[in-house]
Amino acid sequence: MSKIQFKDVVLPDGSNAVEANVTAKLISIADEARENVNGTLYRPCTVSFDNDGIPTTSRGIMYESNFEKGVAIGGHYLATISKRAGAKTPSLQLSHLEQSVGLTDDMFDYSTEEVSAKADLS
């Protein structure tokens, strides 16, 4: 369970926003790229992530340049959730950067064994 932590950022165009990074599981991605108003290619996608202990499914985008680096359905990737000042809703952008699923204490046995060695000091 992890609480999403947002931070204030200034975007390249000078506008203010809040952003948070999460690990998101890729559920589906469009077969064909689309072009935004700036001429940049992207693919709509569906992801799931942990939102303070609540499994959340959301739509987002992945830029074509990230998609071309290789991604797999079911893989876990870095995603950025952002909300521009004055925007009605946040957006989610998925990267190609693989993320491990969070480690927890119940995954490990922290017990240790005593190890001794005799040193020859002659």
C-alpha positions, 0 to 999 in steps of 0.5 A: 500500500503506498500513498501517492505523493504529488509535488509542485512542478513548472512545466516546460511551457511555464505553466504550473502543475502537480505531478506524481510518479507511480508504478503502473501495470500495462493492461492494453495499448492501441495497435496504431499510433495517433497524432496530437495537435503538436504532431507527436505520435502517441498510443492510448493505453489502459493501466492499473496501479495502487492508489493508497491501497485501492487498485485503480484502473485508468486510461493514459497515453504512451508516446510512440518513441517510448513504445518503440523501445519495447513494452509488454502487456502485463509489464510494470512501467514508470508512469507520471500522473499530472494535473495542470493548474486549471485543468478539469482532470489529471492525465497519465503518461506511461514510459517504457522504463520498467519498474519492479513491483514493490518489495515487502518484508513478507517476501524475505526471511531475514534470519542469519547464520553465524559464520566463524573462521579461524585465522592463522596468525603465525 
